[in-house]
Amino acid sequence: MKRVAVSTLGCKTNQFESAAMIEQLKAAGYSVVPFGEESDFYIINSCTVTARTDSETRRHIRRARRLNPKARIIATGCYAQVAPGELEKMPELDCILGNMEKQNISALLESNTNSVSDISDIHSAAPLKLTSFAEHTRAFLQIQNGCNSFCAYCIVPFARGSSRSVQFNDVIKGIRDLVDNNFKEIVLTGIHLGAYGLDLKNPFSLQSLIKEIDKTDIVQRLRIGSIEPNEVTDELLHLMSSSKNICQHLHLPLQSGSDTVLQRMGRCYNADFFREKIEKTAAAMPNAFIGADVIAGFPGETESEFNETVTLLEELPLSDLHVFPYSSRPGTRAAGMPGHLPAHLISHRAANLRQIAKRKKETFLGKLAGQTLNVLVQSYDSNHKISKGLSRNYVSVSFQSDNPIINTEVPIFITGSNGDICGGSYKPTI
């Protein structure tokens, strides 16, 4: 049986697509092994959101060649989609496949020719079949792909194409298949998740989809991936706050707290609008985990504009931040803008934002002490009798338990926090 190893870089969409590829390869008779082991085939599912992720892809390709000089090495994903010419220069690489080619990975694995479809010609989303996931307790389900926004800094629309949605019935079937295989939590993912359903023949909204899933009670825990600030409606907040299945967790891309920077980025909101959405979310769900993306050092960002971002972040009831140092991407509008900042200044500003993120998370976790959270157990250390899991509001929790209770949701009384994790106590019901 031929062995294949898969390395995944980047977003939850890529993680879902890697899981779908692995399932397809297993069905075709391949043995899937960890990426660090010797294999006959290595697949690198790449990301291209920053120059660093491009570099990471190249590093994984070279590592695969060292693991087995005779192996066949394939690059796919977003870097392969937008810059196949760059990857062709790598002598370690045998084949380049685009994002659409992932759907036929088992047939193309041993192909001698590169294949990168024109993603701009793709206008519909066929559901990728997936009934299992490596994590065993939580599974991602891709319900949307592509993006029509073309923000100034972003290469993703060129890598993923236009926004396109999986049909409603196929989404429901995907959830049922995963639930039938004992997954307790489903995470809805997409490149622009909030655009779900708008391109369908009979238009449907993400909010309507979530409402239907919640109403039918088909999954124990439903989590929503990242959505845009303007897609957080009062109705969605009411739905999330009143549901027993929808996890109280939102991640919103802010990118900057300066109106002038937001304008240059091509974002469709201002700082006051973002502030209102966060404050409404916190009021509707006081224990909700609210994360945000922010970019440090966008071209032309002045000290005053950066300080506007700092002030906004300090004032908002956020739980954590994903901080991205600006990285120029060829082919984006921002790459040709004046005023690119020196790397050391970008790094300094990113470090400042990460300090804010650290304080925000410590504050959020600290206020949970004395509360009881429902935790989905994901792992068990039998030597120390320690279980670890994830709460509905996206908090990592550890606690002592005499027996493994993996993939079970249990109430945990939170006693305190340390860094990124809360500690708690569990009393089994008899």
Secondary structure as the mmCIF struct_conf table of DSSP 4:
data_model
#
loop_
_struct_conf.conf_type_id
_struct_conf.id
_struct_conf.beg_label_comp_id
_struct_conf.beg_label_asym_id
_struct_conf.beg_label_seq_id
_struct_conf.end_label_comp_id
_struct_conf.end_label_asym_id
_struct_conf.end_label_seq_id
STRN STRN1 ARG A 3 THR A 8
BEND BEND1 GLY A 10 GLY A 10
HELX_RH_AL_P HELX_RH_AL_P1 LYS A 12 ALA A 27
TURN_TY1_P TURN_TY1_P1 ALA A 28 GLY A 29
HELX_LH_PP_P HELX_LH_PP_P1 TYR A 30 TYR A 30
STRN STRN2 SER A 31 VAL A 32
TURN_TY1_P TURN_TY1_P2 PHE A 35 GLY A 36
BEND BEND2 GLU A 37 GLU A 37
BEND BEND3 ASP A 40 ASP A 40
STRN STRN3 PHE A 41 SER A 46
BEND BEND4 VAL A 49 THR A 50
HELX_RH_AL_P HELX_RH_AL_P2 ALA A 51 LEU A 67
TURN_TY1_P TURN_TY1_P3 PRO A 69 LYS A 70
BEND BEND5 ALA A 71 ALA A 71
STRN STRN4 ARG A 72 GLY A 77
HELX_RH_AL_P HELX_RH_AL_P3 CYS A 78 VAL A 82
HELX_RH_AL_P HELX_RH_AL_P4 PRO A 84 GLU A 88
TURN_TY1_P TURN_TY1_P4 LYS A 89 LYS A 89
TURN_TY1_P TURN_TY1_P5 PRO A 91 GLU A 92
STRN STRN5 CYS A 95 ILE A 96
STRN STRN6 LEU A 97 LEU A 97
BEND BEND6 ASN A 99 ASN A 99
HELX_RH_3T_P HELX_RH_3T_P1 MET A 100 ASN A 104
HELX_RH_AL_P HELX_RH_AL_P5 ILE A 105 LEU A 108
TURN_TY1_P TURN_TY1_P6 LEU A 109 GLU A 110
BEND BEND7 ASN A 112 THR A 113
STRN STRN7 SER A 115 SER A 115
HELX_RH_3T_P HELX_RH_3T_P2 ILE A 119 ASP A 121
HELX_LH_PP_P HELX_LH_PP_P2 ALA A 126 LYS A 129
BEND BEND8 THR A 131 THR A 131
TURN_TY1_P TURN_TY1_P7 ALA A 134 GLU A 135
BEND BEND9 HIS A 136 THR A 137
STRN STRN8 ARG A 138 GLN A 142
STRN STRN9 GLN A 144 ASN A 145
BEND BEND10 ASN A 148 ASN A 148
TURN_TY1_P TURN_TY1_P8 ALA A 152 TYR A 153
HELX_RH_AL_P HELX_RH_AL_P6 VAL A 156 ARG A 160
BEND BEND11 SER A 162 SER A 162
STRN STRN10 ARG A 164 SER A 165
HELX_RH_AL_P HELX_RH_AL_P7 PHE A 168 ASP A 180
TURN_TY1_P TURN_TY1_P9 ASN A 181 ASN A 182
STRN STRN11 GLU A 185 THR A 189
TURN_TY1_P TURN_TY1_P10 ILE A 191 HIS A 192
HELX_RH_3T_P HELX_RH_3T_P3 LEU A 193 ALA A 195
TURN_TY1_P TURN_TY1_P11 TYR A 196 ASP A 199
BEND BEND12 LEU A 200 ASN A 202
HELX_RH_AL_P HELX_RH_AL_P8 LEU A 206 THR A 216
TURN_TY1_P TURN_TY1_P12 ASP A 217 ASP A 217
BEND BEND13 GLN A 220 GLN A 220
STRN STRN12 ARG A 221 ILE A 224
HELX_RH_3T_P HELX_RH_3T_P4 PRO A 229 GLU A 231
HELX_RH_AL_P HELX_RH_AL_P9 ASP A 234 SER A 242
BEND BEND14 LYS A 244 ASN A 245
STRN STRN13 ILE A 246 ILE A 246
BEND BEND15 GLN A 248 GLN A 248
STRN STRN14 HIS A 249 GLN A 255
BEND BEND16 GLY A 257 GLY A 257
HELX_RH_AL_P HELX_RH_AL_P10 ASP A 259 MET A 265
TURN_TY1_P TURN_TY1_P13 GLY A 266 GLY A 266
BEND BEND17 CYS A 268 CYS A 268
HELX_RH_AL_P HELX_RH_AL_P11 ALA A 271 ALA A 284
TURN_TY1_P TURN_TY1_P14 PRO A 286 ASN A 287
STRN STRN15 PHE A 289 ALA A 296
BEND BEND18 GLY A 297 GLY A 297
TURN_TY1_P TURN_TY1_P15 PRO A 299 GLY A 300
HELX_RH_AL_P HELX_RH_AL_P12 GLU A 303 GLU A 315
BEND BEND19 LEU A 316 LEU A 316
BEND BEND20 SER A 319 SER A 319
STRN STRN16 ASP A 320 PRO A 325
TURN_TY1_P TURN_TY1_P16 PRO A 330 GLY A 331
BEND BEND21 THR A 332 THR A 332
HELX_RH_3T_P HELX_RH_3T_P5 ARG A 333 GLY A 336
BEND BEND22 PRO A 338 PRO A 338
HELX_LH_PP_P HELX_LH_PP_P3 HIS A 340 PRO A 342
HELX_RH_AL_P HELX_RH_AL_P13 ALA A 343 GLY A 366
TURN_TY1_P TURN_TY1_P17 LYS A 367 GLY A 370
STRN STRN17 THR A 372 ASP A 381
TURN_TY1_P TURN_TY1_P18 SER A 382 LYS A 385
STRN STRN18 ILE A 386 SER A 391
TURN_TY1_P TURN_TY1_P19 ARG A 392 ASN A 393
BEND BEND23 TYR A 394 TYR A 394
STRN STRN19 SER A 396 GLN A 400
BEND BEND24 ASP A 402 ASN A 403
TURN_TY1_P TURN_TY1_P20 ILE A 406 ASN A 407
STRN STRN20 GLU A 409 ASN A 418
TURN_TY1_P TURN_TY1_P21 GLY A 419 ASP A 420
STRN STRN21 ILE A 421 SER A 425
#
